[in-house]
């Protein structure tokens, strides 16, 4: 009997945990179809008599004695030209056709779509892994590249002519290996690359508080911890809309369904500043909301990063947004409790830190197998219960990421958005980013960032002091520092996501705003040093300077300069 026809039986069902009788050829992470409904599951533990299977759908109706069918292959993502613009579940099954899935294991696209393929090599060419064999030109705003599989190389024996093909059609044969428009890849296995790249390019997010104070490199990793109501989802939505990545992979992991519906609707309607089309056309959304099967939440982050690596290998820069990794960790904790695993901190499994490290390790800028350059940047939201950032998911995540954008409850309640805390956030790549800007012609970027951060820190210290002794008791220069902190917060760090002018901010406009505020602050300090009483300066209306961020377009630096000069002229009248 063929191994694919082996059957076994279910011996126990406990929520998402299903135990099956041992069978020949069973292996860790292999996929199984459980019961008459072929509920997909993955083998996660093997014993002498039984194997534990993690079920990815509702297990109601399953019971001891039901048949279970092994597939003898690992859980794999179905990667085809239909990914861009699609909305999928945690196993990468299209939600548009959720009622008629035919094979929950392979999760094939079943919409019958066909794509235009154009070859770029010729029969007889010698190719290596990662080489582009051809391109699909109608899969979205980006060119979808059909690659030689990672474990293949040699002579091109057959090659399809330019034309329209289906997802299961073979378009080339390389050394006896058929290559189609569809590829499969085990989601828990990182896709290979030639090497890690040493290139240091900053990822521009369009959010001033991040780009100025806590920048991230392409291929970096970021955690965004914040309690309920601090604006995590809004910040991640803004990042998905405005960052300068080629492809956005948005993983809604255990979040509320109405929030995911809002994200899908906004991305579908948002004009893409890069292509002029719709932003949703170069976005892949994996929605596994809180009312969907719990363990599909666990695999959704691996599915998302596999999709991101797939586009990275084509030579694109990809940003993966995971909202939120805390819900993913909760799924790990619940399943571990059902298997009887020894609990660690707060009931989480002992391998939580290893799982987090393995996930964030898949970020990086690389030289692809085909010799191109690509990157995967991972941004993971963390939702600590009660805002307790000392809990295990938050503290372990901090060990493995390059940046942390902490969201502050007090800032959020004061309607300061994005509520990124300048005192508890960090970027380990700031010096590298400064060197990158210097090489690109802006040698003052690092000094500008340090001056801004220094003024904010000093202003916070003095503001705490003024709550005890009052502003009037401070020396004149220190009062100007407090004023500087207010101007920096209101004119630069705050950003209006609902404003056409302020939702996105180019680095040139950010630089112009920072220079304007620092110049005005410098003038104020010179005036008090020359004997002008600080009350006269503090009584001035700095509104035009504060409103410069919304009065000028996303790339408009001239208006900012005019408002700066207007403010300097008014200060000059005080001397």
N, C-alpha and C positions, 0 to 999 in steps of 0.2 A: 504494500500500500504506500502511495506517495506520502511524503511528510506533510504536504499541504492538506491532506485529507484526514489527518489524525484528529480525533475528537476526544475531549475530556469532559468531566462533569463538575458542576459547581457543588461545593460542599458546605459553604457558609456565606452569608451575606450580612454585612454590618455597615449600612450606609454606603459610602463610596468604596469600602473595603470588601472585595469579593475573593474568597479562597476557592481554588480549583484543585482537583486531584493532580498529582504529579504526572507528567507525560514525557515521552522520549523527545529529546531535542529542545527542551524549554531553555530559555536564555533570558537574562536580565534585559529589561527595557523592550522586549518584544511585545508586539501588539496582539490583542486577542479580541474576538467578537463573542460577547456574552449573551446567552439566552436566545430566544426566538427573534428578538428585536435587534440582534447583533450590536448590543451596546458596546462601544469601544472601550477598551481598558489596556493598561500597560503593566507588565510584570515588574514588580518592585522588590520582591523577596522570594527566595527559593529555598524550600526545605526538602527533607527526604520524602515526605508524604504529600505535601501540599505546596502550592505557589500562591503568593499574595498578589492580587491584581488591583490596581488603582483604576476605578471606573470613572469615565469622563462624562457620563450622562446619568440621569436619574435611574436608580436601580429598583424602583418600585415594580413589583411583578416578577422579579427574579427570585429564585428559590433553590434550595438544595435539589440536586438531580437534574437541573437544566443543563443542556449541552453548552459547551464553550469550545470555540474553534480558534486554535493558534494560527497566526499568519506567518510565523517564522521570519519576521522582518521588524525592525524597530519603528517606532512612531516617527513618521516622516512628514515634512511639509511638502505640499504640492505647489511647485513654483512654475508659473506660466505667465504669458504676457497679459493675462487678465487681472493681475494683482493691483496695478495702479488704478486708483479711483474706486476700489472695491471695499466692502464692509464684510468682515469675516468673524467667525466665532473663534474660540481658543484653539481649535484644531485646524484652523484655516479653511473652514467650510464656508462657502458664501451664504450670508444670511438672506440674501435676496431669494434664494431657492431652498430655504430651510425646511420647507414641508416635504421636499421630494429628494432628500439625500439618498443616494443609492449605495454608496460604499463608505460608511463612516470611518473606516480605517485609513484608506488612501485619500479621502476627502477630495475627490476629483471635481473639477468644474464641470457642470452638466448642462450648461446653457447652450452648448452647440456652437459657440463662437468660433470664428475663423479669422486668421490674421494674414496680412501681406508680408511675405518673407522675401528678402533680397540677399543673395550670397555676396560675400566680400573676399572669398578665397576661391581657388580653382581646384578641380580634380587633379590629383598628383602632388599637390603642395604638401610639404612636411610641416605639421603643426604640433605644438606642445599644449599641455594642460593650460586652460585659461585663455587660449587664443580665440578671437572673435571669428566665428564661421560665417555669420550673417546677422542681419538686423531685421527686426519687426518694426515697420514704420507707422503702424496705426494702432499702437498699444497705449497711446497717451502722448503728452507733450515731450516726453523723453524717448530717446531711441532705445528700444529694448534689444539687448545684444545676446545672441545665442552663442554660448561658449563651449569649447571643448571641456568635457567633464574633468574634475580634478585628478582622477586616477587614469586618465587616457592620454594618448599622444601617438604620433606616427603620421602615416600618409593618409591623405583624404582619398578614399576609394570611390565614394559616390557623393553627389551633391545635387540637391534639388534646384531646379531652375526658379527664377523669380516668379512668384505667383501667390495664390491664396491657399493656406493650409490650415488644418484643424490641429487641436492641441495634442492629439495622439499620433500625428503623422511624423514619420521620420524624414528629416531634411538633409541629413548627411550621415556618412559612415566613415569612421576614423579607425583604421587598423582593426576592422571587424566589429567595432562597437557602434551600434546605432545611436544617433543623436537626434532628439526631437525638440519641439518647441517647449515641451514640458520636462522639468527636472524634479527629482525627489532628493531630499536630504534629511538625515536624522536630526531632529531638532535639538537633541542634547549633545551633539557633536559639533564643535566649532569648525567652520569651513576653513580650509588651509589657505595660506598666502605664502608668497615668496619670502618676505621678511617684514619686520616692523619698520615703518618709515621714521626717519629722524627729522622730517620736515615739521616745522612749527608754524602753523597757520591758525590765527584766532578765528573762532566761530562767532560771527556777528549775529546777535539775537534780536537787535532792534530795541532792546530794553536798556535804558541808560544806566540804571543802578547796577546791572550785571556787566555790561560791556565796559563800564568805566572802572568799577571797583573790584569785581570778582569775575574776570574773564575766564573763558574756557577755550582750550584748543580744539580744533577738529580732531576727532579721535579721543577726546577726553571723556571723563565721567563726572556726573554731578548728582548730588542728592539735594532734595528740596524738602526739608522737614518743616512741618507746621501743623498746628492744631486745627480743629474745626473752625471754619469761618475766617481763616487767615488769607485766603485767596490762592491756594495752590493750583486749583484747576484753572482759574483765570490766567495765572502766570504761564502755565503750561500751554494753554490755548494760544496765548500771545506768542510764545516761543514757536509753536507749530506754524503759526501764520506767517511770522516775519523773519525767522532765522534764514541765513543764506545757504541752506542745505539744498541738495538736488532732490532728495526724496525724504518724506516724513513718514515714519511708521509710528502710529499712535496706538498704544495698547491700553485699553480701559479695563483694568484688572480689579474686579470687585467693586467698581464705583456704581453710583446710582444710575438707573436706566435713563432718567430724564436728563441728566448731565451728558451722557453719551449721545442721546438724541440731539441735544443742543449742539454738541461738537460736530456731529455729522452734518447737521443743517448749515452751520456757519461755514465749515470748510467747503461745502458744496456750493455755497453762494458767494464766497470770498474771491475777489479778483486777485490773481496771482501777479505780484509785481515783477516776477522774473520772466514769465512767459506771456502775460497778457490774457491768458485763459482763466480757468477756474483753479483755485488752489487744490481742491479735492481731486483733481485729475492726476496729481503727482503725490498723492497721499494714500497710504494703506492703513486702514483702520481695523484693529482687532478688538472687538467688543465682547468682553466676558463680564457682564454686569453682575450686581449682587444677587439678582434673582435667577441667574443661570447656574448650572452645575458647579459645585464648589471646586472640584479637582481640575476641571478645565481651566479654572483660574490659575492653578499652579503651572500648567503647561503653556499658558498663553504668553508668558514672558519669553520662554524659549522659542516659541513659534515666531514671535515678533523679532527677536534678534537674528533668527535664521533668515527671515525675509530681508532684514537689513544687510546682513552679510552677502546675500545673493546680489543685491544691487551694488554693494561695495565692490564685489568682484567684477562688475561691469565697468568699474572706474568712476563711480559716483560717490558723492559725499552724502551720507545718510545720518539723520538724527532720529533716534529711537526714544520716544517718550513713554514711560511706564507709570501709570497712575492707577493704583499705587502699589509699591512693593510691600507695604504693610499688610494689605489684603492678601497678597501672595503668601507672605509668611504665616498669616493666620490659617490659610489652607494647609500649609505644611504642618502646623501645630495640631490642627484637628485630625488630620490623617494619622499623624504620629501617635496621637492618643488612642486611636482605634486599633493600631497595630501593637500597642503595648510597649512602645519604645520608651526608654528611660528619659524622662523630661529633664531639661536643663533650665536656664533662667526663664522665669515666668511661664513655664510649660512649653516653651519652644523646643524643637528637637536639638540634640547636641550638635548636629551638623549644620545649623543655621548659618554660622559664619562662613563655613566652606561653600555653602550654596550661594550666599551673597557674593563671595569672592569669585566663584566660577562665572556668575552672571556678569558682573562688571568687568571681568577680565576679557570678555569678548568685545569690549570697546577698543578702538585703536585706529591709528592711521597706518596703512600698509602699502607695500608694493605687491600688487596682485600677481597671481600665477602667470598672467599674460604680460606682465611688465608695466602695467599702468599704475596709477595711484588712486586710492579710494580710502574712505574712512567711515567708521561707525562711532557716533557720539551717543552715549547713553545718559539720559536724564531721568532719574527715578524719584518720584514723590514718595515721601514717608509721612505717614499719619500717626504720630505717637498718641496713644490714648491719654486724654487729659492734657495734651501738650507736654508730656514728660519726655524730654529728649535724652534722658539717661536710660530709657528702656532698651532692650536688646537690639531690636531692628535698627533703631537710629544709631546707637553707639557702634554696632558692628559695621554698618554701612559707611560710617565716617572713616573707618580704617582703610577702605578700599577705593575711595573716590578721590579725584583731584580737586574738586570744588564742592563747597557746601553753601547753598543759598538758603539761609535760615529765615523763616517768615515769623514776624513778631506780632503777637496778638494785640499789643497796645497800639502799634502802628496801624494795624488793620482797623481797630475800633475807632481810631482817630481819623479814619478814611484816607489814610496815606497808602496809596497803591502804586506799584507793587510793594508789599510790606516786607521787603528784603531788609533784614537787620544788618547795618554796617558794623555793628560791634560783635556779633556772634557768627558772621559768615566768614569764609576764607576762600582763597584761591592759591593752590600750590603752583600754578602756572603763570603767575603774574609777572615774574621776572623774564620768563621766556617770551611772553606776549610783548613785554616792553621792548625786548631786543628785536622782535619781529617788526614792530611798528617803527623802530629806529632804522632798521634796514630798508623799510618801505618809504622813508622820508619824513618821519615824525619822531625825531630824537627826544622831544620833550614829553612824550606820552607818559613815561614812567614817573617823571618829576611831577607832572600834573596830577596823576593818580595819588602820589604820596602826599602832596599838599592838600588835596581834597579829603583824603582819609584822616590826615592829621588835624585839620580844622574840625571835622565832624567829631573826632574823639575828644578834642579839647573843649568843643562846645557842649558835648554831653556832660563832661566833668563840671563845667562852670554852671550849666543849667541846673544840675543837682544841687550845687552850692547856692544858687539864687533862690531856690525854694526855701532855704533856711534863712538867708540874710537879705534877700531882695536884690534886684538888679542894680539899684542905685548905689549900693555899697561896693560894687566892683570898680577897679580901676578902669579908666576910659578905654584902654587898648583891649582889655578883656571883655568889655561890653561890645566891642566891635567883633570879637571872636564869636560871641553869642549870636550877634546879628548875622555873621557869616554862616553859622550853622543853619540858621533859619532859611537864609537865601538858598543855600545848597540843597536843603531838603525840599523846598517848595519850587524852586526854579529848575532843578535838575533831576533829583531822585524820584519825585512824584511823576507819574505818567498816566494820562487818561486813555484807557483802552477804547473808549467810545468816541474819541475825537479822530477825525480823518487826518489831522495834522500831527497828532501826538501819539497815536497808537503805535506807530513805528518811528524810529529815529536813527538816521544814518550816523556813522562814526564821525563824519565831518560836522554834522550839526551838534552832536554831543560835545565835540571839541570846542566848537564855537560857543556853546552855552557855558561850559566850564570856564573857558577863558574870559567870557564876559563877566561872570560872577566873581572870579578871582581878581579881575582888574578893578571892578567896582569895590570889592572888599579892600583891596590894596589902597585905593584912593581914600576910602573911609578911614583907614588906619593912619594914613599920612595926614589927613585933616585933623584928627584928634592929637596927633603928635605935634602939629603946628599950633595947637591951642584952641581949636574949635570944640565947644562943649558937646559931649555925645548926645545930649537930648535933641539938639538941632538935627543931627543926622538920623537918629532913630525916629523922629517925627516925619521924615520924608516918606512919600508914597513910592515904594519900590514895586508897585503893581506892574508897571510896564515891563520891568525886567523879569518878574515872576511869570508874567503871561507870555513871554517870548516863546516858550516851548509850544504853546498852542496858536500863537499868532503867525508862526512860520511853518512852512511845509516840512515834510520829513527830511528833505535834502537842502532846505533853504538856510544858508548861512548869512546871506546879506541882510535879511530882516533882523536877525539876531544882532548883527553888528550895528545896525542903525539904532536899535533900542538900547544897546550898550552905550553908544555915543550920546544918546539923549539923556541917559541916567548920569553919565559923567558930566555932562553940561550942567545939569541941575545941582550936582555936588559942587561943581566949580563955583557956583554962585554963593556958596557958604563960606568960601575962603576970604 
